[in-house]
Each structure stands twice: as C-alpha cells, then as structure tokens.
C-alpha cells in the first residue's frame, strides 16, 4: 500500500466527485508525493494554491478517515519503495566494482547539488551563532547519529563546550531547560525524520535558544524550527540516505568557524594538542 500509482488510481476512481480545487490539491500531491509525506495540511494547501479545508475534503473524498490517514498512506509508500530497491533481483549483485562506481557517482552528485543549494550567508550566520554560544548542544538520531557525532567531536576540539543531547527525549528536554541563554542547538535529521530530533528542536525554539538544522528539505519537519537551515542532498542507491554531502557541509561549517576567529581557534587547538600529548592518547612508534 501507499505507492504513487495507487494514489493516482484512488483519484481516478473518484474523479467525477472531485471539485476543481480538490483536483488541484490532488495534482500537487501526485507531483510532490514524497515531500507530502511530511508536509502539514496547511503547507500542502498553501503550495497547491487551495485552502487547508480543501485538503481535508480531498482526503475524505478519497475515502480516507482524515488527512492523517492519507498522509500515513503516502509515508508507507516511502518505506515500501526503499525495501523494493534492495530486494529487486540483480540490484548490484555480483558486480561490486560497478556498485562502487554507482555509489561514488551518486555521492559526487549529492555534493554538487548541495554546493549549488548552500547559501553562503546561512553558513556564515551558523558560524557566528556557534562562536557566540556559551554552549552548543547537538542531536542526531539513527543514520544521522554519525554526522552529528562528528560535528560535536570537531567543535569540542575547538571549544570544549559541546554536549550531545541524551535520549530519551525527556532527558534532552531536561538538558535544554538547564542550558544558559544563547546556547546553540544543532539538529541533524533526514527523511524519515526521527521524532526525538524534531521535538528537541521544537523545544529549543520554545526556549528562545538559537537553532541550526542540517536537513534535506526546507519543508522537512525539523526545518520549521531552525533559525539557520543548511540543506543537504542525500540521494542514495540503497535504503539509507547518503551522509557524504552532510559531512561536507559539516566540514564547511567547521572551516567557517575557524576562519572567523583564527586566533581563538589556534589557541584552543594548541591547548587540545598539549592535553593529548600529556595523556598519551595516540600510538606513535619510536
């Protein structure tokens, strides 16, 4: 259940019952099927050029109990699509060299698309927020954990004031509630958008804390709570979103931070390296 074709078939069966506005909403959903899995009814209505009530009535006309049920149907299609890509016979089996080439090309395309979408002013603003913050909190769940952890580790080398938010979400909220004013909260989240990350960003916004979101769409749920949103392309040939371009953006953000306060960063790195030597962290052959 949940495929675009099945949704189109549901529209076809009810075509004669749809009003002109409902057809416009239906056409918009079909053309933006994956995105609509996470947009609100109000956003769909606004971007389709109809009222939110029209979106509700479209769901009812298509025999869904409500908008939430229609959206759940669309989301289920995303899951099935990912499973089918992996289960498809001959999907890369026995040709690892070709598979590596396809993955590398997809990641190169993601980096290029991300570069084209990235706003230099947003990157600069994110760096300024981090530099001004007494504390930085990061959160990333599931496949986004590695990217969020890498960002936290890199910033901790510079400033030592970064705390990954703990789970469950209640613990994250407790940590945020006790944060000093000006604490920057950075969330990393991609389709299908982990609820704890979205809720942490929502709560940070409610507290008036500056927020930075690294995600894949301006309409993604966490993007609604970002003072700065850094967009990343995550297309993948398998079932997980690619993190390659996300890591490139994180590297660019770290570089932007370093360039905006070279003296402070150089001093911090010197202290950090001295500490590593004192505690004999690295293996070095004589």
N, C-alpha and C positions, 0 to 999 in steps of 0.2 A: 504494500500500500504506500501511497504518498508520492508517486512519481509525477513528473510534469505531464506526461501523456495521460495519466489517469485523471489529473485535474482538468486537463483540456476536455477529456471525454465527459466529465461531470458538467462542464459548461455547455458542451454540445447538447446534452440531454435536456438541459433547462433553458436552452437558447431563447425560446419563444416567451419565457416568463421573465427574462431579464430586462430591466429598464436600460435606457441609453447610458445612464450614469453607472449602473452596475456592470454593463459591458466594458466601460472604460476602466473601471477598477479591476475587472477580471483580466483584461488585456495587459494591464500594468503588472499584475501578479505573475502572469504567464511569462512576460518578458524579463521579469526580475525575480524568478522563482526562488532561487537560493537565498537572495537577500531578504525576501519577505518572510523567511523562516524566523527572523529575529527582529523585524520592524514592528512597531506598535501599530494598532489600527489607525491611530491619528496620523502617523507618518505615511502609511500606505495611502490614506485618503488624500493627504496634502500633496504627495508626489504624483498621485494619479489625477489630481485636479477634481476630486469629488469630496463629499463630506464624509466624516467618520461614520455617520449613520448609514450611508450607502454601503460602506464596507461591511457593517454588521448585517445589513439586509441581504447583501450578496451571499454571505455565509449561510444565512437561513434559507435562501432560495436554492442553494446547492445542497440542502438537506444536512448541513452541519448543525449541531445543537447551539453553536455560537462561534464567535471569532476565534476563541481559544482552541476549539476543536479543529477548526480549519487550519490554523497555524500548526497544531500538533501533527496534522496530516502532512503538511509541507515538510516539517522537520524530519518526519520519519523517512521521507524520500532521500534526504541527505545521507542518513545512516545507511540505507539500503544501497545507494549509489557507491559508497565507499567500499562496502562489502563486495559488491559485484565486480569492482575494479580489481580487487585482489583475487577473487575466485574465478575470474574469467580464464578459460582454458588457454594455455600458451602465453599468458601475460608475463613475458620475460623469462620463462623457464628455459634453462639450458643455454642461455646466451648472456652470461654475466657481463661480458665486455660491452655489449650493446646496451644493457641495462644501465651500466655505469655512465655511458655516454648520454643516455636519455636523462638520467638524474642530474648530471653535471650541466646539461643544456637548460633543463628546467630551472635549476638554481641560478644559472647565469642570467636567464630571462627575468627571474624574480628580482635580482639585484638591479638590473637595468630599469625595470618598471618602478621599483622603489626609488631609485635615484631620480626618475622623472617626476614622481609624485611628491618627493620630500621637499618641504618648504624650509629654506634656509633660516627664515625668521623664526619658525617654530623650533628649530634645532637650537638656535641662539637663545630663545626665551627659556627653553628647557634647561640649558646650561646655566643661565643666570639664576633660575629658581634653585637649582642644586647648590650652586656656590653660596647663595644667601641663606640656605637652610641650616638651622642648628642640628637637625636630624633628618635622615632620609629613611623611609620605610619602603620596602619592595614586596610585591606579591606576584606570583605566577603559579598556576596550577597545571597538573597533568603535563602535556607536551610542552607547555610554556615554562615549566619549572627551571629547566636548564638555562634558558635565556635570562630569566630573572635572577638566577643564582650567579651567573657570570657577571651581570651588571652590578649586583651587590658586592661581589668579591673585588671587582675592579675599583669601584668607588671607595670601598673600605681601605684599599691600599693607599688611596689619595688622602682620605679624610678621617677614616676610622669611626664614622658616625652613622653607619648604615645598618639597619636591622631588618632582616626578612620577617614579614608578618607570620605569626604562627597559625596553625589550624587547631581546632575547628574555628569557624568564623567568629564565634563568641569570644575566643581568645584574641583574635585580631582586633575586634572592636574594643576590647579592654585595653589593648596596647595603644590603639589610636587615641582613645579617650584620655590617656595619660600623657600624650605627646605634647611637647612645648609648642607654643604658637609658631607658625612658619615652617613646621615640619612638612617636608615634601613627600607625598605618597606616589609611588610609581607602580602602575599595574601593567602586566604583560598578559594579553589574552587574545586568542584567535578562535575562529569558528571551531567548535561549538560553544565557546564562551563559558568557562567554569563559573558557576553561580557565586562561590565564595569571593572570587576576584571582583565580580561586578558589585557585590554587596559591600565589600571593603571600600571600593572607590566611591560608592554612593554615600557611605557613612563619612568618609573623609571630606566629601563635598559638604555634607550637612554640618560638619565641624568647622568649616571655613578654611580647611587646610589646602594648600596648593597641590594640584594633582597633574601628573603626567601619565598618559596612556599610550602604550605601544600596541597597536591592533591592526586589523586588516581592512577596516571599512569605517567611513565616517558615520555610518548608521549602526555600527556594532553596539551592543548594549553598554560595554564599558566606556565607549567614546562619549556617551552622553554626560559623563561625569569628569571629563578631562579638561583642565584649563589649557593644556597643550596636548594635542593628539599627533603622534608620529605614525604615519601609515606605512604598512609593510605588505608586499606581495608574498603570498605563501603557497602558490600553486604547487601541487605535488603529483607525482605519477602513482603514488600509493595512498594509503589510508590516513596518514598523518600529515598535517600542514608542514611545509618546509620551514625550518628555522634559519636558513642561511642568510636571507636578507635581513631578518630580525637581528641577527648577530652583527651584521654590517652596520645597521642603524645604531645599535648599542656601542659599537666601536667608534662610530662617528660622534655620538653623544659624549663619550669619554674624552675623545680628542678635542671636542669643542670646549668642554670643561677645562681641560689642561691648558688650552691656548688662551683662555680668557683670564687666567691668573697663573702665569708661568712660575713666578717666584714662590707662591704658596704651594703649588703642586710639587715643584722641585724640592723644597724643604721637607714636605711630607714624605716624598719618596725616599729621600736620604735617611730620614728617621726610620722608615719602614725597613729599608735595606740593612741598616745598622742593627735593628732588632733581629732580623732573620739570621744575620751572622752570629750574633750573641747567643741565640738559642740553637744554632747549628741545624737549621731546617733542611738544607739541601745536601744531597750526596755529591761530594766532589772527590774525585780520585787524585791521589798525590802523584 
